[in-house]
Every structure is written in C-alpha cells, then in structure tokens.
C-alpha cells in the first residue's frame, strides 16, 4: 500500500470540517468529490432516479466495527458490499452525466454542489446578460452593513386594522438598480442637507451619539 505525504494533498473543506474535494498535487487530473453534495439522497434513490441497477444488499452495521479486519468472512462481505456500492454509484453518475450534458451542456465534473449545478445550468442555458460581481474592496465595505435584526416577543392587539403579507420582496428588489461604483472613496461628505428620498447607495459612516444618550445607556447597562 502506497502512502502519500500530507503536504502533497490539497483539499476543500466546508465550515463543518467535511470534505468537498480532495486532490493530489502531483496528479492534478484526478480529483475526488463528494457526490452527496450534488445529489443529496441515498444511493438507492439515486439509482432509481436515473435509473440504473442499484444496491444488491443492505448495509451491515458490523461493517462499522474495527474488528472487521479480524473476521475474514465479514471482511469479504464488506469488500463485496463496497464493490457493488461503487459500481452502482458509478453507473448512476454516468447516467446523470449524460443527461445533464446532453440537455443542458453542463459537465458534472465541473461542479461541487446542487447550488453550483443549478447556477451553471442557468448561466449556460437561460442567462442573457452577465451577472455583475462587485469587486472585493466594494463588497467588503458593503457587506459589513448587513446584520441580523432584533427579535421581539410581544402580544399584538388592535381594532379595525389591516394586515398585509407581501411575498417575493427580495426578488422584486433584485430587479431594481443596485449601486456598484465608489463615488467618494475615503472622503468626508456633508449629508446634513440630504434626505433618504434623495440619497441612493451605501455610505460608510461614523455615528456620534449625544452625551445624554451615552450616559443613559451606560447607566442602564450597569
């Protein structure tokens, strides 16, 4: 069995420390990816969806024990199970590869997840205009202005009131204009004569509170 130097291996890992892909630096044409990220379902369901011959035997929980290697008969069963699992997955992914490439001109080898697959299909088949991506220096400035709002618990009460539930506000807003260029980088601008109705864009500001508000806050927190 050949062992590799860990320094020769590169990997993509998500926030939960799960592998997205593994690649050997000396063999760049070979990359291991987690197919579950593209098709989040069991192998049985995957084989039925595409469809190909699926698993021929169920998983034996004894396969998870380290004692497996001390039991030749159980080890042989595990090897046979692993081989039929690998073959079933290969045939399912091969069928999926043909379907997605023939219908959408997308190579499954080039994606890492369901999200990247759907986005690539959209860009390949349906997108007419390029999606503008903010440069890093602008994106990093704007992004810090987005944060979660407060959550309040209260008992609502009212008479003769109307309640409106508006759907799809986010996609509606995405159809409107979006500022994408820095007009005043690092300059102090007097906005005292501007109103929210006449201002469009993002501003990085320094807020100075009146002293009476600061004292109230300090007293309350202590």
Secondary structure, 3 states (H helix, E strand, C coil): CCCCCHHHEEEEECCCCCEEEEEECCEEEEEEECHHHCCCCCHHHHHHHHCCCCCCCCCCHHHHCHHHHHCHHHHHHHHHHHHHHHHHHHHHHHHHHHHHHHHHCCCHHHCCCHHHHHHHHHHHHHCCCCCCCCCHHHHHHHHCCCCCCCCCCCCCCCCCCCCCCCCCHHHHHHCCCCCCCCCCCCCCCCCCCCCHHHCCCCCCCCCCCCHHHHHHHHHHHC
